[in-house]
Every structure is written in structure tokens, then in C-alpha cells.
Amino acid sequence: MEAYIDAVAAELRLWRDRLGVPLRTIYLGGGTPTALPAELLERLLGELTRLIGPAGQFSIEANPATITAQIAEVLAGAGVNRVTVGAQSFDAAELKLLGRIHTPSRIAEALEILRRVGIGNIGLDLIYGIPGQLPDDWQRSLAAAVDLGVEHLSCYGLSFEPGTELEAMLAAGEIDAVDDEIQREMYYRTREILAAAGLEQYEISNFAKAGCQSQHNLTYWRNESYIGLGPSACSYLDGVRRSNTPDLEAYLTSLRDGQQPPADSEKLTVRPAMAETLMLGLRLTDGVEIERFARRFGLQPAEAFPVSFKRYESQGTLVRQGGCIRLNPEAYFTSDAVLADIIAEAGP
């Protein structure tokens, strides 16, 4: 663990001259940073604290089981002002199936610990479409989250990733995927329930109280620049996408030698960059600002992708409103088809 934190700090130093300090957002995630011992977490956060501006959003992901009073004090002391807690479900059987190490009651305890140290922007991640789950089961998890007064909710449909235990169980016939129509009902219940609770939908899977949106994720969805540190971390800068090696030993060795870690990189040409900007931006309920897109690429979206836009605007799936192009909310659940067609029209 110490070697890993040394390496992340070294990688940060190599990027230091490219950073526009003070930063608008810092996000620690892609795993469970709070699984680190408190002293090592404090060291890692210390490398970052001085970079964030006074109005910046400093976020971290956490598992409910790893949030202790000591960890919470470390977070608050480093200036972390937003925590995303991986609750996933408030049903004990569902948590067991997902392989989670916490209990439903532990979620509320973790939030109370975070609020005691003054962290006021707390979000939960929840998963629907868990094998055996019914719409009413999902609704109970949503209600439990709302009752905790969280500022943000991310609600994602379960995906069976290759190489995972759940995917192996599915392939062996030990569990069944939840029917698409049942998942659709869960999704649209989510929108209704959270809207009534004052959590505004700002992205296909994300809901927040006013002023509590994830600024870091908004950077991704707007296809703006960011730098990622750590094995497998991705960066996007000056039109180049860079993905660090997932090989931990290669990562550590390179940075011990003062070198950037091995990485795959790709310079996006104009058409793929346009398609990616639309693919990401159309996930936002605000959609894509037409003139901003035109200033960036020299074409309006409908001029760049006439086939897709003619088809989906005629169907009412894509709508123009207030200078933006956005998805019709009724198409959110099936949005992947629209986005895939835009990517395909961009060509290789």
C-alpha cells in the first residue's frame, strides 16, 4: 500500500505542470480508497488537498463498512466535501448476492458518521435489476435512501461483467437476469419517486438536490479535459485519450524510476471526437448545447450526423429545445440504441 501511494504521488508530480491549479474537482474512486489505513489515506489526500480551490468539489468513494469515525475525521481534515457511498441495496439478501460486505443498517450508520464531521454532500449508489428483484423490492431500497436525506443518488441497472462471479452464476443457470420490461418499470419508478423527493434528474442515471451534482462526472459527460492517476486510470487532454497500464508492478516500477507508467494512447480525429461528445452529452438531461458544439467542431450536430438526426428527430426521440439537442425522457431507458447509431455514423 505504501509503495502504491508513493507511486501515485510521483505520477502526480510528473503531471504537475499540466494542471490548472486550483482544480475545480478531484475524485478518488474506481475502487474503495477508504479501505486504506487511516494514516495512508491521510498521506494520499495530503498530496491532493493543496491543489483544490476553495470552491472546488473534492469527492471520494467509500464502502459503508469502511467508514469509521477515524476515517471520517481524515476525510474532513483533508477538505473532502463530497462522499459517494456504495450502498447498492437496502435488502440483505440482495447485498449477499452482490458479494457486498456491509449490512443495510450499516449504510445509515456510515452516513451519520460522515455528517458528524461536517460532510454535507453525500450520495448513494444503488443497483436495480438484481436477480430475483421485483419492482416493489427496488422501490423499498429507493424509499430507504430517500428517508436518509441523501443529496445525490446514482441508480444503475446491473450488468454482468465478464470474469465476475455473477456472470459465472448466470452462465451456469444458477441465477436469471431480470426481464427488460421489469427493469424498465424500475427505472421509470425511480424517476417518479426521486422527483417527488426533490432529487432532480440531471443525467440518465443520476439525481441530485440543487447544487449537489457531481461536478467531476459532469466533466466526463461534457467531454472536457481530465487527468487520471493510478493503474488503469484514464486521462483526456488535448484530444488525446491515455489509459495507464493495469499491471501494478509495471506501474510501480516505472514511477520508482521517475518515468510515466506504460500507457495506451489514442489521438481522436474530428468525427470520433464529435460522436463521443454527443454520446456523452446526450446522457445529460440538459443535452448538448448546439452552438457550443458548433464552435468546437465547426458543424452543428445535425450537420455532422444527418442520418441519425433525421431518423431520431422525426421519431421524437431527439428534440431541440432552448438551443440544445436532447433525448426525449421517454427514450432514456433505450438511449444506447440512439448513441450507438451516432457512433456508427461517425465511421472508423
Beta strands, then each sheet from edge to edge (+ up, - down):
strand 1: 23-28
strand 2: 52-62
strand 3: 82-88
strand 4: 121-128
strand 5: 152-157
strand 6: 200-203
strand 7: 206-208
strand 8: 234-237
strand 9: 240-244
strand 10: 263-267
strand 11: 288-289
strand 12: 318-321
strand 13: 324-327
sheet 1: 1+ 2+ 3+ 4+ 5+ 7- 6+
sheet 2: 8+ 9- 10+
sheet 3: 11+ 13- 12+
end
